[in-house]
Amino acid sequence: MSATAPAEAQPTATVSSDVLRTSSFERVFRIFALLVGFAGVSLGFLNQARIINESAFMAAWWSVPAVISVFATSAILLVGSHLLPISVLRVLLRIHSVGFVVALVTWPLAFPGVALDTHFASWLWSVNALAAMAAAVAWPARVALTYLAVVPMSSVFLNAYAVTTPHWGTIIEDIAMATTAATVYVSMALISLQTGRSLDNTRWHAYSRAANTAAAIARNQERERIDGLIHDGVISTLLNASRGGDTHVLARQARKTIDQLHLMRIGLESSEPFPVDDAIAFLRSTAVDISEDIPVVVSCAPKQQGSNSLIPATVVRALSAGLAEALRNSFRHAAPNGERVQRSVTITVDSRGCTIVVSDNGVGFSLKMCQKIDSGWR
């Protein structure tokens, strides 16, 4: 009897928990937090002169909180978009969007009412699209869409309120321009975030299906192991006992079977893969457990001996079970009349795999009988 298994076989790869924790939604969220931060800082520098001029006549209780809520949060987002937790980034984005609305609502209260020329434009008007994108990232879609419908238009009316002679044609044009720009940013954010959520859901379902499949395979493998142990161990031991086989071999076989049943019951069998040397030692011990009189010859290629190659535990145990059953069959059938039989086991490990050959000089099987049995099964 010979059995072969790949020497370089590796255990089935498992999905790292770090991979599972990596969220597509989180990556998209951080990208948009970075965009809000970068755009806010850039607009702050571009509107620096306008902010300073407006702060000169606006009340300080309005100017300082407004600038901080919009531009200071942008600076923090720019620096911490890939460092801070998502919960902190969401709070910063909400402060940014809510702070803009509060500044917009309270602006008339802080405005001194002085006459301004038609070239005046509050810096709030220049960052309304940015605030709308921050709202789209930080709040649910319904809140973001409400923000989009109200805030850009309100910023245009605020700007018209400040000038000496507003022109309604220009106001309508500004509303259309502000709303269009904000719509582009809000749509981009909402679609990207929803895509991230969809990818996460798809991946989660795929991992769930893979886990369920792996669990089903593991259950089937465990069932097969139990069936194999019952056939190769329990039934074989009982058959040998009923036929009055070699008591020494029978006793060792019974002890081995009881030990295997005990290990399976308490779950101490390791699932860790075997290094080549440990696999050879395990297979050698399997033969010795059947009978200490059986010579075991090991042939291991120099590159395999002491190497880091691993053989899955299921493969090693399958080879061990096949080796043990072949030896038990030899003791059961090779000498029906009590003849003296020589037996040997050869274990060969090379780059192609691991091969086990069990041989004896007993009576053997009838080829015609084997063919008849094979035909009957078919």
TORSE-627687 format. One record per residue (C-alpha): residue number from 1; z, y, x. Coordinates in Angstrom, 3 decimals, decimal comma. Layout:
// residues N
{node NUM; {Z; Y; X}}
...
***
This chain:
// residues 378
{node 1; {0,000; 0,000; 0,000}}
{node 2; {-0,805; 3,473; 1,297}}
{node 3; {-0,025; 6,905; -0,073}}
{node 4; {-1,213; 10,256; 1,197}}
{node 5; {-0,027; 13,822; 0,648}}
{node 6; {-1,172; 17,083; 2,280}}
{node 7; {0,991; 17,939; 5,269}}
{node 8; {0,379; 21,663; 4,861}}
{node 9; {1,188; 21,789; 1,151}}
{node 10; {3,354; 24,715; 0,167}}
{node 11; {5,674; 25,132; -2,789}}
{node 12; {4,304; 26,897; -5,802}}
{node 13; {4,497; 30,653; -5,299}}
{node 14; {6,965; 32,466; -7,484}}
{node 15; {6,652; 36,011; -8,700}}
{node 16; {8,994; 38,358; -6,902}}
{node 17; {11,464; 40,242; -9,079}}
{node 18; {10,415; 43,413; -7,232}}
{node 19; {6,898; 42,927; -8,530}}
{node 20; {8,177; 42,483; -12,052}}
{node 21; {10,208; 45,681; -11,761}}
{node 22; {7,187; 47,681; -10,555}}
{node 23; {5,971; 49,444; -13,689}}
{node 24; {2,478; 50,867; -14,169}}
{node 25; {3,991; 53,389; -16,594}}
{node 26; {6,478; 54,468; -13,931}}
{node 27; {3,736; 54,990; -11,359}}
{node 28; {1,690; 57,093; -13,809}}
{node 29; {4,808; 59,043; -14,824}}
{node 30; {5,584; 59,877; -11,194}}
{node 31; {2,001; 60,983; -10,562}}
{node 32; {2,142; 63,437; -13,464}}
{node 33; {5,560; 64,670; -12,387}}
{node 34; {3,989; 65,389; -9,004}}
{node 35; {1,059; 67,184; -10,668}}
{node 36; {3,397; 69,370; -12,736}}
{node 37; {5,413; 70,182; -9,630}}
{node 38; {2,351; 70,993; -7,517}}
{node 39; {0,689; 73,078; -10,247}}
{node 40; {3,929; 74,946; -11,026}}
{node 41; {4,537; 75,878; -7,382}}
{node 42; {0,887; 76,903; -6,950}}
{node 43; {0,911; 79,081; -10,083}}
{node 44; {4,189; 80,612; -8,960}}
{node 45; {2,577; 81,797; -5,722}}
{node 46; {-0,579; 82,961; -7,491}}
{node 47; {1,440; 84,934; -10,064}}
{node 48; {3,988; 86,205; -7,581}}
{node 49; {2,990; 89,880; -7,957}}
{node 50; {2,872; 89,617; -11,768}}
{node 51; {6,313; 87,968; -11,899}}
{node 52; {7,813; 90,696; -9,685}}
{node 53; {6,229; 93,534; -11,682}}
{node 54; {7,358; 92,070; -15,003}}
{node 55; {10,889; 91,459; -13,731}}
{node 56; {11,126; 95,156; -12,829}}
{node 57; {11,268; 96,262; -16,490}}
{node 58; {12,394; 93,035; -18,246}}
{node 59; {16,122; 92,352; -18,750}}
{node 60; {17,656; 90,313; -15,941}}
{node 61; {19,320; 87,894; -18,389}}
{node 62; {15,787; 86,813; -19,340}}
{node 63; {13,881; 87,025; -16,052}}
{node 64; {16,204; 84,908; -13,900}}
{node 65; {16,632; 81,917; -16,278}}
{node 66; {12,919; 81,972; -17,192}}
{node 67; {11,775; 81,881; -13,573}}
{node 68; {14,302; 79,167; -12,701}}
{node 69; {13,498; 76,943; -15,688}}
{node 70; {9,744; 77,027; -14,996}}
{node 71; {9,280; 77,404; -11,234}}
{node 72; {12,503; 75,988; -9,770}}
{node 73; {12,022; 72,769; -11,756}}
{node 74; {8,421; 72,631; -10,480}}
{node 75; {9,629; 72,842; -6,884}}
{node 76; {12,141; 70,017; -7,428}}
{node 77; {9,472; 67,876; -9,109}}
{node 78; {7,088; 68,460; -6,215}}
{node 79; {9,648; 67,276; -3,669}}
{node 80; {11,347; 64,531; -5,685}}
{node 81; {8,545; 62,992; -7,757}}
{node 82; {8,598; 59,790; -5,665}}
{node 83; {12,284; 59,882; -4,753}}
{node 84; {14,286; 60,718; -7,864}}
{node 85; {14,922; 58,229; -10,695}}
{node 86; {12,621; 58,414; -13,694}}
{node 87; {15,514; 59,568; -15,875}}
{node 88; {16,127; 62,587; -13,616}}
{node 89; {12,425; 63,453; -13,513}}
{node 90; {12,277; 63,299; -17,316}}
{node 91; {15,233; 65,690; -17,565}}
{node 92; {13,543; 68,135; -15,187}}
{node 93; {10,306; 67,996; -17,175}}
{node 94; {12,195; 68,594; -20,408}}
{node 95; {14,028; 71,557; -18,884}}
{node 96; {10,637; 72,904; -17,804}}
{node 97; {9,017; 72,554; -21,252}}
{node 98; {12,063; 73,653; -23,272}}
{node 99; {12,781; 76,509; -20,870}}
{node 100; {9,249; 77,787; -21,392}}
{node 101; {9,707; 77,767; -25,184}}
{node 102; {13,076; 79,527; -24,936}}
{node 103; {11,560; 82,138; -22,616}}
{node 104; {8,680; 82,587; -25,047}}
{node 105; {10,977; 83,051; -28,061}}
{node 106; {13,406; 85,395; -26,310}}
{node 107; {10,774; 87,469; -24,540}}
{node 108; {10,563; 90,117; -27,328}}
{node 109; {14,345; 90,543; -27,133}}
{node 110; {14,199; 91,268; -23,403}}
{node 111; {11,075; 93,431; -23,615}}
{node 112; {12,046; 97,152; -23,436}}
{node 113; {9,214; 98,198; -25,743}}
{node 114; {7,487; 100,444; -23,238}}
{node 115; {3,793; 101,110; -23,730}}
{node 116; {1,670; 98,869; -21,515}}
{node 117; {-1,983; 99,106; -20,729}}
{node 118; {-4,469; 96,529; -21,932}}
{node 119; {-4,637; 94,861; -18,509}}
{node 120; {-1,050; 93,624; -18,780}}
{node 121; {-0,578; 89,890; -19,197}}
{node 122; {2,815; 88,172; -19,093}}
{node 123; {3,089; 85,401; -16,533}}
{node 124; {4,149; 83,099; -19,410}}
{node 125; {0,557; 83,167; -20,656}}
{node 126; {-0,736; 81,859; -17,319}}
{node 127; {1,472; 78,753; -17,300}}
{node 128; {1,317; 77,654; -20,959}}
{node 129; {-1,058; 74,733; -20,207}}
{node 130; {1,288; 73,539; -17,463}}
{node 131; {4,260; 73,625; -19,849}}
{node 132; {2,220; 71,672; -22,421}}
{node 133; {1,479; 68,942; -19,856}}
{node 134; {5,175; 68,783; -18,912}}
{node 135; {5,997; 68,322; -22,604}}
{node 136; {3,398; 65,526; -22,921}}
{node 137; {4,987; 63,646; -20,024}}
{node 138; {8,617; 64,244; -20,984}}
{node 139; {8,580; 63,868; -24,778}}
{node 140; {7,126; 61,423; -27,334}}
{node 141; {3,524; 62,053; -28,377}}
{node 142; {4,406; 63,668; -31,721}}
{node 143; {6,586; 66,262; -29,963}}
{node 144; {3,894; 66,910; -27,373}}
{node 145; {1,218; 67,411; -30,033}}
{node 146; {3,456; 69,822; -31,957}}
{node 147; {4,051; 71,686; -28,688}}
{node 148; {0,291; 71,804; -28,125}}
{node 149; {-0,361; 73,204; -31,606}}
{node 150; {2,179; 76,023; -31,347}}
{node 151; {3,021; 77,073; -27,804}}
{node 152; {-0,354; 78,088; -26,229}}
{node 153; {-1,213; 80,138; -29,329}}
{node 154; {2,247; 81,757; -29,300}}
{node 155; {1,846; 82,771; -25,648}}
{node 156; {-1,388; 84,559; -26,530}}
{node 157; {0,278; 86,450; -29,419}}
{node 158; {3,136; 87,400; -27,067}}
{node 159; {0,633; 88,876; -24,654}}
{node 160; {-1,054; 90,793; -27,498}}
{node 161; {2,334; 92,122; -28,626}}
{node 162; {2,864; 93,778; -25,250}}
{node 163; {-0,380; 95,656; -24,956}}
{node 164; {-1,072; 99,104; -26,400}}
{node 165; {-4,211; 98,317; -28,400}}
{node 166; {-4,786; 94,597; -28,973}}
{node 167; {-8,277; 93,419; -29,935}}
{node 168; {-8,383; 90,535; -32,405}}
{node 169; {-11,700; 89,273; -31,078}}
{node 170; {-10,172; 88,914; -27,646}}
{node 171; {-7,023; 87,347; -29,116}}
{node 172; {-9,015; 84,635; -30,909}}
{node 173; {-10,988; 83,951; -27,742}}
{node 174; {-7,769; 83,715; -25,696}}
{node 175; {-6,204; 81,354; -28,248}}
{node 176; {-9,248; 79,071; -28,075}}
{node 177; {-9,238; 79,130; -24,280}}
{node 178; {-5,487; 78,531; -23,960}}
{node 179; {-5,466; 75,733; -26,543}}
{node 180; {-8,509; 74,037; -24,988}}
{node 181; {-7,015; 74,092; -21,500}}
{node 182; {-3,689; 72,775; -22,761}}
{node 183; {-5,442; 70,066; -24,819}}
{node 184; {-7,196; 68,742; -21,719}}
{node 185; {-3,921; 68,404; -19,811}}
{node 186; {-1,983; 66,967; -22,744}}
{node 187; {-4,712; 64,437; -23,579}}
{node 188; {-4,966; 63,365; -19,958}}
{node 189; {-1,212; 62,820; -19,737}}
{node 190; {-0,853; 61,001; -23,074}}
{node 191; {-3,817; 58,671; -22,462}}
{node 192; {-2,727; 57,848; -18,911}}
{node 193; {0,866; 57,117; -19,915}}
{node 194; {-0,277; 54,950; -22,835}}
{node 195; {-2,583; 53,058; -20,483}}
{node 196; {0,373; 52,447; -18,180}}
{node 197; {2,417; 51,101; -21,091}}
{node 198; {-0,454; 48,831; -22,151}}
{node 199; {-0,819; 47,469; -18,626}}
{node 200; {2,909; 46,761; -18,493}}
{node 201; {2,804; 44,968; -21,847}}
{node 202; {-0,218; 42,924; -20,774}}
{node 203; {1,405; 41,968; -17,491}}
{node 204; {4,697; 41,131; -19,193}}
{node 205; {2,931; 38,830; -21,661}}
{node 206; {0,972; 37,230; -18,815}}
{node 207; {4,174; 36,597; -16,844}}
{node 208; {5,860; 35,272; -19,985}}
{node 209; {3,025; 32,837; -20,583}}
{node 210; {3,091; 31,799; -16,925}}
{node 211; {6,863; 31,288; -17,097}}
{node 212; {6,558; 29,224; -20,273}}
{node 213; {3,801; 27,142; -18,710}}
{node 214; {5,859; 26,628; -15,557}}
{node 215; {8,858; 25,618; -17,666}}
{node 216; {6,736; 23,114; -19,591}}
{node 217; {5,352; 21,691; -16,340}}
{node 218; {8,872; 21,458; -14,913}}
{node 219; {10,074; 19,625; -18,032}}
{node 220; {7,162; 17,198; -17,816}}
{node 221; {7,793; 16,624; -14,113}}
{node 222; {11,477; 16,011; -14,782}}
{node 223; {10,590; 13,593; -17,563}}
{node 224; {8,191; 11,780; -15,237}}
{node 225; {10,873; 11,599; -12,545}}
{node 226; {13,349; 10,112; -14,991}}
{node 227; {10,754; 7,620; -16,251}}
{node 228; {9,836; 6,712; -12,682}}
{node 229; {13,460; 6,231; -11,686}}
{node 230; {14,102; 4,038; -14,700}}
{node 231; {11,009; 1,929; -13,948}}
{node 232; {11,260; 1,794; -10,159}}
{node 233; {15,031; 1,747; -9,902}}
{node 234; {16,852; 0,466; -12,960}}
{node 235; {14,291; -2,027; -14,310}}
{node 236; {13,338; -3,204; -10,829}}
{node 237; {16,993; -3,818; -9,953}}
{node 238; {17,577; -5,714; -13,195}}
{node 239; {14,446; -7,838; -12,660}}
{node 240; {15,500; -8,731; -9,131}}
{node 241; {18,962; -9,613; -10,370}}
{node 242; {17,556; -11,806; -13,159}}
{node 243; {15,364; -13,667; -10,664}}
{node 244; {18,176; -14,258; -8,209}}
{node 245; {16,618; -12,284; -5,391}}
{node 246; {18,057; -11,580; -1,959}}
{node 247; {21,620; -10,489; -2,733}}
{node 248; {21,810; -8,230; 0,330}}
{node 249; {18,649; -6,362; -0,639}}
{node 250; {19,673; -6,371; -4,303}}
{node 251; {23,052; -4,801; -3,525}}
{node 252; {21,474; -2,005; -1,446}}
{node 253; {18,881; -1,419; -4,172}}
{node 254; {21,563; -1,196; -6,862}}
{node 255; {23,635; 1,269; -4,811}}
{node 256; {20,558; 3,407; -4,121}}
{node 257; {19,617; 3,482; -7,817}}
{node 258; {23,152; 4,397; -8,881}}
{node 259; {23,234; 7,204; -6,297}}
{node 260; {19,901; 8,569; -7,539}}
{node 261; {21,086; 8,494; -11,135}}
{node 262; {24,259; 10,314; -10,132}}
{node 263; {22,355; 13,029; -8,237}}
{node 264; {19,975; 13,516; -11,147}}
{node 265; {22,884; 13,725; -13,602}}
{node 266; {24,764; 16,417; -11,668}}
{node 267; {21,585; 18,216; -10,567}}
{node 268; {22,209; 18,208; -6,812}}
{node 269; {18,690; 17,234; -5,792}}
{node 270; {17,293; 20,168; -3,859}}
{node 271; {13,920; 21,650; -4,776}}
{node 272; {13,492; 23,223; -1,337}}
{node 273; {10,400; 22,049; 0,576}}
{node 274; {10,873; 19,626; 3,483}}
{node 275; {9,956; 20,452; 7,077}}
{node 276; {7,800; 17,688; 8,550}}
{node 277; {10,631; 16,194; 10,647}}
{node 278; {13,012; 16,148; 7,680}}
{node 279; {10,351; 14,574; 5,464}}
{node 280; {9,844; 11,776; 8,022}}
{node 281; {13,603; 11,203; 8,244}}
{node 282; {13,830; 11,078; 4,439}}
{node 283; {11,028; 8,511; 4,202}}
{node 284; {12,527; 6,438; 7,021}}
{node 285; {15,875; 6,378; 5,232}}
{node 286; {14,121; 5,186; 2,057}}
{node 287; {12,811; 2,129; 3,893}}
{node 288; {16,159; 1,466; 5,585}}
{node 289; {17,946; 1,699; 2,227}}
{node 290; {15,782; -1,182; 0,963}}
{node 291; {16,366; -3,311; 4,057}}
{node 292; {17,546; -2,575; 7,576}}
{node 293; {15,357; -5,396; 8,873}}
{node 294; {12,093; -3,595; 8,111}}
{node 295; {10,642; -1,877; 11,194}}
{node 296; {9,476; 1,686; 10,559}}
{node 297; {6,796; 3,046; 12,888}}
{node 298; {6,200; 6,805; 12,880}}
{node 299; {3,067; 8,387; 14,277}}
{node 300; {3,181; 12,182; 14,260}}
{node 301; {0,551; 14,432; 15,799}}
{node 302; {2,025; 16,739; 18,474}}
{node 303; {1,045; 19,849; 16,509}}
{node 304; {2,889; 18,577; 13,421}}
{node 305; {6,070; 17,406; 15,101}}
{node 306; {8,687; 20,154; 15,006}}
{node 307; {6,227; 22,540; 13,337}}
{node 308; {6,989; 24,977; 10,544}}
{node 309; {4,748; 23,109; 8,105}}
{node 310; {6,423; 22,412; 4,787}}
{node 311; {5,894; 19,607; 2,289}}
{node 312; {7,040; 20,234; -1,314}}
{node 313; {10,125; 18,271; -2,347}}
{node 314; {8,269; 16,748; -5,294}}
{node 315; {5,613; 15,336; -2,941}}
{node 316; {8,171; 13,895; -0,517}}
{node 317; {10,134; 12,268; -3,345}}
{node 318; {6,929; 10,892; -4,869}}
{node 319; {6,007; 9,327; -1,519}}
{node 320; {9,564; 8,016; -1,199}}
{node 321; {9,433; 6,468; -4,668}}
{node 322; {6,071; 4,845; -3,914}}
{node 323; {7,374; 3,498; -0,595}}
{node 324; {10,497; 2,068; -2,219}}
{node 325; {8,527; 0,435; -5,050}}
{node 326; {6,041; -1,099; -2,598}}
{node 327; {8,894; -2,633; -0,585}}
{node 328; {10,606; -3,920; -3,723}}
{node 329; {7,343; -5,488; -4,845}}
{node 330; {7,054; -7,138; -1,434}}
{node 331; {10,532; -8,636; -1,726}}
{node 332; {9,773; -9,676; -5,301}}
{node 333; {6,305; -11,233; -4,867}}
{node 334; {5,485; -11,851; -1,202}}
{node 335; {7,689; -14,946; -0,842}}
{node 336; {7,954; -16,706; -4,226}}
{node 337; {9,135; -19,909; -2,590}}
{node 338; {11,530; -18,330; -0,144}}
{node 339; {9,122; -18,235; 2,819}}
{node 340; {9,914; -16,026; 5,792}}
{node 341; {7,891; -12,836; 5,515}}
{node 342; {7,380; -10,082; 8,054}}
{node 343; {7,228; -6,565; 6,670}}
{node 344; {6,531; -3,191; 8,257}}
{node 345; {6,196; 0,454; 7,325}}
{node 346; {3,922; 2,909; 9,133}}
{node 347; {4,252; 6,654; 8,546}}
{node 348; {1,428; 8,784; 9,952}}
{node 349; {1,468; 12,581; 9,931}}
{node 350; {-1,509; 14,570; 11,178}}
{node 351; {-3,482; 17,671; 10,228}}
{node 352; {-5,010; 15,860; 7,252}}
{node 353; {-1,711; 14,924; 5,646}}
{node 354; {0,993; 12,272; 5,518}}
{node 355; {0,013; 8,610; 5,053}}
{node 356; {2,405; 5,714; 4,438}}
{node 357; {1,290; 2,099; 4,799}}
{node 358; {3,501; -0,803; 3,677}}
{node 359; {2,305; -4,219; 4,855}}
{node 360; {3,572; -7,809; 4,825}}
{node 361; {2,172; -11,250; 5,624}}
{node 362; {3,249; -12,815; 2,336}}
{node 363; {1,132; -14,494; -0,293}}
{node 364; {-0,135; -11,227; -1,699}}
{node 365; {-1,885; -10,654; -5,023}}
{node 366; {-4,830; -12,478; -6,485}}
{node 367; {-7,816; -10,119; -6,496}}
{node 368; {-9,221; -11,848; -9,562}}
{node 369; {-5,908; -11,365; -11,363}}
{node 370; {-5,811; -7,694; -10,361}}
{node 371; {-9,366; -7,197; -11,663}}
{node 372; {-8,438; -8,936; -14,910}}
{node 373; {-5,357; -6,742; -15,347}}
{node 374; {-7,401; -3,637; -14,545}}
{node 375; {-10,059; -4,572; -17,087}}
{node 376; {-7,369; -5,231; -19,678}}
{node 377; {-5,904; -1,774; -19,207}}
{node 378; {-9,311; -0,149; -19,535}}
***
